[in-house]
């Protein structure tokens, strides 16, 4: 279950941050990489939080 929570969190963060960033201006390669990195970090943090919560 922590993997599902982590993936869902990553997708939500990527979509939300990507939408906000694209509304502000054009997204270049660096900006897209930052959005994906933020999503990955959020997914890992959510997965770790879920594992700790279950204990």
C-alpha positions, 0 to 999 in steps of 0.5 A, a space after each residue: 500500500 505505501 507504493 500506491 500512496 507514493 505513486 498517487 502522491 507523485 502523480 498529483 504533485 506532478 500534475 498540480 505543479 506542472 499545471 501551475 508552472 505552465 500557466 505562468 510561462 513556457 516550460 523548458 527542459 529544466 523546469 520539467 525536470 524540476 517538476 518531475 523531481 518534486 513529484 518524485 520527492 513527494 512520492 517517496 515522502 508519502 510512501 515513507 510516511 505511510 510505512 511509519 504510520 502503519 507501525 
